[in-house]
Amino acid sequence: MTNTEKQRMMSGVDVGKKRKGLLITPELCIGCRACQTACKQWNRLPGDRTVNSGTYENPPRLTPHLFNKIHFIEKNSNVGVDWLFVRRSCMHCGQAGCMDICPAPGAIFRTKEGAVMYDKKKCIGCKLCVAACPFDVPRYDENDKISKCTLCSDRISNGLSTACAKACTTGAIKFSSRDGLIAGAKTAGYKVYGENDLKGLGVTFAIRESPEAYNLPDPTYNASIAFWDGFLRPFSVIGLGAAAAAALLHYITIGPKEVEPEDESGKGGE
């Protein structure tokens, strides 16, 4: 059995047949943020108290109660200003560092449709998923439990589209079979960001320019994850305990200081 076949068996998803995903086309986005509203409504998320910081982008970053936001990128052009509106949310990676590094069994898992999901009741609040995520996605709520986009796993498991894609009026967010979305984007002449990164992102982008133009990072797999899988996880199984192992890994990879609370005063947009 190959490593890929083992990963499919362990994750519980047949990537080739069942995996669903989103395709984001920034050039089609008009910045209406209907997707943000639909996400909050479906997930019953409260509003975030914010302060005007001189930008249309609001809130300025993801929060425990904001799973999906539109990032405003402002660039000067010969005729004034060009805007790019780029979605920010969990990317539901095929090789999910957050899931691989999590020391609490079942706290972060993958659904049969490919969504990276979590169980707050099993989360121990170690924040190692924050260190492992190359997209700076996971947030922790007032109870110190993980919070992020679920790819509307409760909707898609019942044959429905995600709330954000359903609310999008321009087709900038599409939900369907991941392979079908990628094939359609290529046929339309787009480059696809995330097709093969981290064994395929569940949220891909149809782009015309380089990823840097959209402030999309080069996804990397944190080396500390391999250290956890190869050395610390066996100790947690034989008696060290998930919390103790997590504390040790947190100290080694992040340091003795606790994760600082988010600074909500910074500007959003660029």
N, C-alpha and C positions, 0 to 999 in steps of 0.2 A: 504494500500500500504506500503510495506516495505521500509526501508531506501535505500536499494540497488536499488529497482525499481524506487524510486524517483531520485536517482543519475543518473540512465540511462536516465530517461525522461529529466532531466535538462541538461545533457551533450550532448544529441542528438545522442548517440551511443548505440546500442544494443550490449553490450559486448560479449554476448554469440554467436552472429551470424555474426557480421560484422567486429569485431576488427581485424586489421592487426598488424603485428609487425616484429621485427627483432630477430633472434637468433644468438648470437655471440659465437663462439667456439675458445677461445684463442690458444689452442694447434694446431689449423690448420693455424693460421696466420703466415706468413713469414716476416711480417714487410715491405712489398713492398710499402705500402701507396698509392696504386692505388685508394683506397676508398677516401682518402683525396683529391686527384687530381680530381676524378670524381665529388665529392661534390662541389668543388670550380668551376669546369667547368659548371655544371648544374645550380648552383645558381649565376653564374657570380660574384664570390667573388674575390676581388683583393688579391694580395700576401701580406704577412706580412713581414716587415723588421725585421730581426733577427740578432743575433750575436752568433757566435760559442762559446758554453760554455763547450766544452769537452764531448759532448754526441752526439750520432747519432740521438737522438730524436729532431725533429725540426718541427714546433715551440714548445717551451717547455710547452705550455698550450693552452687551448681554447682561442679564441679571437673573437671579433665581426665579423671577416671575416674568421673564421675557425670553422665550426660547428661540425666537426668530426675529431678526431686525434687519432693516435695510440701511446699509452703510452708504453714505453720500460721499462721493469722490468728486471734488471740484478741480477742474484744470482750465488754465487759460488757453484761449484759442485766438485765431486772427479776427474773429468776429465777436469776441466777448468771452463767454465762459461755457465750457462743455461740462455736462454732468454725466456721471456714471452712477447707477444705483445697483449696489451689489449685496446680495443676501448674505447674512452671517448666521450660522446655526451649526448644530452638530452635523458632521459629514458622514456619519454612519460607515466608518471605514471597514473594508474587508479584513484588514489586519488592524484591529482596534487596540491601540496601546492602553486605553483606559480599562478595557475588559481584561487584557492580559496581565496588567499589573495589579488589579484589584485583589486584595488578600482575603476579602470576605466572600465565601462561596455563595453564588447566586445573587450577589448585589448588583452586578452588571452582567447582562447576558444578551444573546442574540435570538431574535424571533425567527420563525421559519421564513418570513419575507425578507430577512436581512437587516432589520432595524436593530440598532444597539440600544437596548432597553435597560431599565434599572428597577430595583426594588428598594424603596427607601427604608423599609423595615429591617433590611439586612445590611444597609450601609453603616459603617462604623466611623465615618467622618474623618478618615485618615488623609484625604485630599491627594492621595497619590495619583489619582486619575487626572488631576489638574497638571501635575508635573509631566505626565506621560502624553498629554494631548498636544499635538503640534499646531492645533488651530485655536488654542486658548478658549475652549468651550465650556467645560463643566463649571457650574457655580454651586454654591452651598447656601441652603435656605436658613431661616431663622432657627431651625432645629439642628443645624449642622449636618444636613443630609444632602446628597447630590441632587442636582436639578438641571435638566437640559431637555432639548427636543427629543421626542420619542418616535419621530416619523409617523405620528398619529397611529401607533401600532394598534390601538383599539378600533380605529376606523378601517385601516387597510386589511386587518384580519377578517373583516366582515364585508370585504369587497368594495369598500368606498375609497374615494380619493382622499388625500390629506386635506386638512382644512385650508392650508395656505394655497395649494394648487386650485382648489375649488373656488376660492375667492378671487384669484388673479384674473383680471379682466383682459389682459393683453397677451397671455400665453407665455409670459416671462418665467413662470413656474409651471412645469409639466410633471405629472406623476403617471408612471406606468411601469412596464417591465424595463429594468435597467438596460438590458441589451438592446431592446427596441428603441429606447430613447437615444442611446449613443449612435446607433445606426442611422436614425433619422437626422441627427445633428450633422453627422459626417456627409450625408447625402445633400444637405443644405449648404455645404461648404464651410462649416465651422470646424475649428480645432476643439478638441474635448479635453478639458482639464479634469484630472481625476480618473481617467479611464483605467489606468494601470497602477496608479500610486497607491501604496499600502494595500496591495492586492485588490484594488478597485474601490473607489469611494462610492458610497450610496447616494451622495449628492454630487453630481457632476455639473460642469459649467460649459456651455457652448460659447466660445469666445473667438474674436477676430484678431485680437492683439496678443501680446505676451501676457502670461499670468501676472507679471509685476504691474502691468497697467491697471489691473483690477485689485491690486493689493492682496493677491492670492499667494500664500507661502509655498515654499518647496517642502512638501510633506516629508518628514523624517521619523524614523522609528527610534525612540529614545533608548540609549544603551542600557539605562538602568532597568528597563523592562526585561532584557535578556538576563541581567544579573539576578533579578527576582525569580524568573522562571527556572534558571539553572541552579541557583544556590539557596535562596531563602524559602521558596515555596515548600520544598520538602521538609524543612524544619517546622514550618507552620502545621504541616500534616502530622508530624510525629510528636508534637507536643509544645513547640514554642508558642503556638497560638497566633491567630491572624492579627490581633491587635499588637502583640509584641513584635511580630515580624514586620508589620507595617511601620511601627515606630522606628525600628532599626533602619529600614530602607529609607524612610523619610529623612532620618538624620544623615545618612550617607549621601543621598542624592540632592537634598534641598538644604540641609543644615539644621542646626539646633533651634533656629528661630521659627516661630509659628508663621503660617501664611498670613500676610498682611491683609486686612479688610480692603475691599475695593474702594478706590478713590473715585467718587462720583462727580468730582468737580472738573475733570478734564474735558476738553472739547471733543465732540464727535465730528466725524467727517474729516476730509483731508483736502 
